[in-house]
Amino acid sequence: MAYKEKDIEKQYFTISEVAEMFDVNSSLIRFWEKEFSSIQPKKGRGGNRMYTKKDVDTIRTIHHLVKERGFTLDGARKQLKGNPTASDNDAEVVERLQSIRAFLVELKGRL
């Protein structure tokens, strides 16, 4: 049985892949890893960090709070502890809206 590439979902992401997803430096991801205990990547034999989808979702929420909404690290930490699902939902909504905006801008350019 042949698998299509879409059928195989990636389970782990390298630090460079995660940094690229959010357009930040790898050093910022490592820094957030130290600041937020909820980010706990597995480490491979060579000590390479391997982030799960849960880690990436947590980083997405932190990125949204800190970079987009202007929270301090302490404020983001409190927000994650107080109501993490609301923060996750906010980040997801913003991401979807940005995607829609990009589509509309592209559509406008074609007209």
C-alpha positions in Angstrom: 0.0 0.0 0.0 1.5 3.3 -1.1 1.1 6.3 1.2 0.4 9.8 0.0 2.6 12.5 1.5 -0.6 14.1 2.9 -1.5 10.9 4.7 1.6 10.9 6.8 1.5 13.7 9.3 4.6 15.0 10.8 4.9 14.3 14.5 8.0 16.2 15.4 9.5 19.5 14.2 13.0 20.8 14.5 13.7 24.1 16.2 14.5 25.7 12.8 11.2 24.5 11.4 9.4 26.0 14.4 11.3 29.3 14.2 10.5 29.5 10.5 6.8 29.0 11.2 6.7 32.1 13.3 9.4 34.1 11.5 11.6 34.3 14.6 15.1 33.3 15.5 15.8 29.8 16.9 17.3 31.6 19.9 13.9 33.1 20.8 12.3 29.6 20.7 15.1 28.4 23.1 14.5 31.4 25.3 10.7 30.8 25.5 11.4 27.2 26.3 13.3 28.3 29.4 10.7 30.9 30.3 7.6 28.7 29.8 7.5 25.3 31.5 4.7 24.2 29.1 7.2 23.9 26.2 9.1 20.7 26.7 10.6 19.4 23.5 12.0 15.9 23.4 15.7 15.7 22.7 17.3 13.3 20.2 20.5 11.4 20.5 22.5 14.4 19.4 20.7 16.8 21.7 18.5 18.2 18.9 15.2 19.5 20.1 12.1 17.8 18.6 8.9 19.8 19.2 5.5 18.1 19.2 2.3 19.6 17.8 1.3 20.5 21.3 4.6 22.4 21.8 4.0 24.2 18.5 0.5 25.1 19.6 1.9 26.5 22.9 4.5 28.5 21.0 1.8 29.8 18.7 -0.2 31.0 21.7 2.9 32.6 23.3 3.8 34.3 20.0 0.3 35.7 19.7 0.3 37.0 23.2 3.8 38.5 23.2 4.4 39.6 19.6 0.9 40.4 18.5 -1.0 41.5 21.6 2.0 43.1 23.4 1.9 41.0 26.6 5.0 40.9 28.8 6.4 37.4 29.4 5.0 37.5 32.9 1.6 38.6 31.6 1.7 35.8 29.0 2.6 33.3 31.6 -0.3 34.3 33.8 -2.7 34.3 30.8 -1.6 30.7 29.9 -2.1 29.6 33.5 -5.4 31.4 34.0 -7.3 30.6 30.8 -5.1 28.7 28.2 -8.0 27.7 26.0 -9.2 31.3 25.5 -5.6 32.2 24.5 -5.4 29.3 22.1 -8.7 30.2 20.5 -7.6 33.9 20.2 -4.4 32.8 18.4 -6.3 30.5 16.1 -8.8 33.2 15.2 -6.1 35.7 14.4 -4.3 33.1 12.3 -7.5 32.4 10.3 -8.2 36.1 9.8 -4.7 36.7 8.6 -5.1 33.9 6.1 -8.4 35.3 4.9 -6.8 38.8 4.6 -3.9 37.4 2.6 -6.4 35.7 0.2 -8.4 38.9 -0.2 -5.3 41.0 -0.9 -4.2 38.4 -3.5 -7.7 38.4 -5.0 -7.7 42.2 -5.2 -4.4 42.1 -7.0 -5.8 39.9 -9.6 -8.7 42.2 -10.4 
